[in-house]
Amino acid sequence: MVIALCHIVGAVFASIILSLLLLLLGAWEQERVQKRRMQDAAIALGVPLASLETDDNLVPRFLQYMSQRFSGELLRNRFSDLCGTLRTAWGWLSALVQICILIGVGWSIYSAGASNAVSMWSVPVIGLLFWLASVAFSFACLLLTGRYPGEAKAARKAIANFL
């Protein structure tokens, strides 16, 4: 019984740690995308990155550039938005599958015995597999569109919030 409890607690703890690490990695990725977006804008506008961040006179040119680059009328931006929606749905599906496995294995342990507790380790493994598929999907979207999934929509939202 103690070994079963160790499997359960260890697998749940590993799942939580994995989720936190993936959350931090996602925040790092968003920051990186933002820096890349600003560097691209600075190059396109022919100004240093530092002045783009500090010179208020460049704001109208910057907004015009961003509006054109991330316009909802461009097919690649629409595809990026679709990929963002799919990636979000994939994340929700991942969470749902992990919860179902957790409940299923918990029920199996309750009804069939503690020997099934080792199956609890499938929860973090499934989470990792879903994440790897998400990374591959994001990379494919980047190769096809030049944008990360949902990047265009996020940029349009940022412009709207700024205005």
C-alpha positions in Angstrom: 0.0 0.0 0.0 2.9 2.4 0.8 4.5 1.7 -2.6 1.1 2.4 -4.3 0.8 5.7 -2.4 4.4 6.6 -3.5 3.5 5.9 -7.1 0.4 8.1 -6.9 2.0 11.0 -5.1 5.1 10.8 -7.3 3.2 10.8 -10.5 0.9 13.6 -9.5 3.9 15.6 -8.2 5.8 14.9 -11.5 2.8 16.1 -13.5 2.6 19.3 -11.5 6.3 20.0 -11.9 6.1 19.2 -15.6 3.1 21.6 -16.0 4.9 24.4 -14.2 8.0 23.9 -16.3 6.0 23.9 -19.5 4.2 27.1 -18.3 7.6 28.8 -17.7 8.8 27.6 -21.1 5.7 29.0 -22.7 6.2 32.4 -21.0 9.8 32.4 -22.2 8.7 31.6 -25.8 6.2 34.5 -25.7 8.9 36.8 -24.6 11.2 35.6 -27.4 8.4 36.0 -30.0 7.9 39.6 -28.7 11.6 40.4 -29.0 11.7 38.9 -32.5 8.6 41.0 -33.5 10.2 44.2 -32.2 13.5 43.4 -34.0 11.7 42.7 -37.3 9.8 46.0 -36.9 13.1 47.9 -36.2 14.7 46.5 -39.3 11.7 47.1 -41.5 11.4 50.7 -40.3 15.2 51.3 -40.5 15.6 52.4 -36.9 17.6 51.1 -34.0 15.7 48.8 -31.6 16.4 51.1 -28.7 14.8 54.2 -30.4 11.8 52.1 -31.4 11.2 51.4 -27.7 11.8 55.0 -26.5 10.9 57.4 -29.4 7.2 58.4 -29.3 7.5 59.9 -32.8 8.0 56.4 -34.2 4.7 55.0 -32.8 2.5 55.8 -35.8 5.0 54.2 -38.2 5.3 51.2 -35.9 1.6 50.8 -35.6 1.2 51.1 -39.4 3.9 48.5 -39.9 2.4 46.1 -37.4 -1.2 46.6 -38.8 0.0 45.7 -42.3 2.2 42.8 -41.2 -0.4 41.1 -39.0 -3.5 42.0 -41.0 -6.4 39.6 -40.7 -6.8 39.8 -44.5 -3.5 37.9 -45.1 -3.9 34.2 -45.6 -0.8 33.4 -43.6 -2.1 35.4 -40.6 -5.5 33.6 -40.8 -3.7 30.3 -40.9 -1.6 31.3 -37.9 -4.8 32.3 -36.0 -6.3 28.9 -36.9 -3.2 27.1 -35.7 -3.4 29.1 -32.4 -6.9 28.0 -31.9 -6.0 24.4 -32.6 -3.0 24.6 -30.3 -5.2 25.9 -27.5 -7.8 23.2 -28.1 -4.9 20.6 -28.1 -3.8 22.0 -24.7 -7.3 21.6 -23.3 -7.6 18.1 -24.7 -4.3 17.2 -23.1 -5.5 18.4 -19.7 -8.8 16.5 -20.1 -7.0 13.3 -21.1 -4.7 13.5 -18.2 -7.5 14.1 -15.8 -9.4 11.1 -17.3 -6.4 8.9 -16.9 -5.9 10.1 -13.4 -9.5 9.2 -12.5 -9.4 5.9 -14.4 -6.3 4.7 -12.7 -7.6 5.9 -9.4 -10.7 3.9 -9.9 -8.6 0.9 -11.0 -6.6 1.2 -7.9 -9.7 1.4 -5.8 -11.5 -1.5 -7.5 -8.7 -3.9 -8.5 -6.0 -3.2 -6.0 -2.9 -1.2 -5.3 -0.9 -3.2 -7.9 -2.3 -0.8 -10.6 -0.8 2.3 -9.0 2.3 2.1 -11.3 -0.1 3.0 -14.2 -0.4 6.5 -12.6 3.0 7.3 -14.2 1.2 7.4 -17.6 -0.2 10.8 -16.6 3.1 12.8 -16.9 4.2 10.7 -19.9 0.9 11.5 -21.7 1.4 15.2 -20.8 4.9 15.2 -22.2 3.8 13.5 -25.4 1.0 16.0 -25.9 3.5 18.8 -25.3 6.0 17.3 -27.9 3.2 17.1 -30.4 2.3 20.7 -29.7 5.9 21.8 -30.2 6.1 20.0 -33.6 2.8 21.5 -34.6 4.0 25.0 -33.6 7.2 24.5 -35.6 5.2 23.4 -38.7 3.1 26.5 -38.3 6.2 28.7 -38.1 7.7 27.1 -41.2 4.4 27.5 -43.2 3.4 31.0 -42.1 6.5 32.6 -40.6 4.4 33.1 -37.5 3.9 31.2 -34.3 0.4 29.8 -33.8 -1.8 32.7 -32.8 0.9 35.3 -33.1 -1.0 37.4 -35.6 -4.1 37.5 -33.5 -2.1 38.4 -30.4 -0.4 41.2 -32.3 -3.7 42.6 -33.5 -5.0 42.4 -30.0 -2.0 44.3 -28.7 -2.5 47.0 -31.3 -6.2 47.3 -30.4 -5.3 47.5 -26.7 -2.7 50.2 -27.4 -5.1 52.3 -29.4 
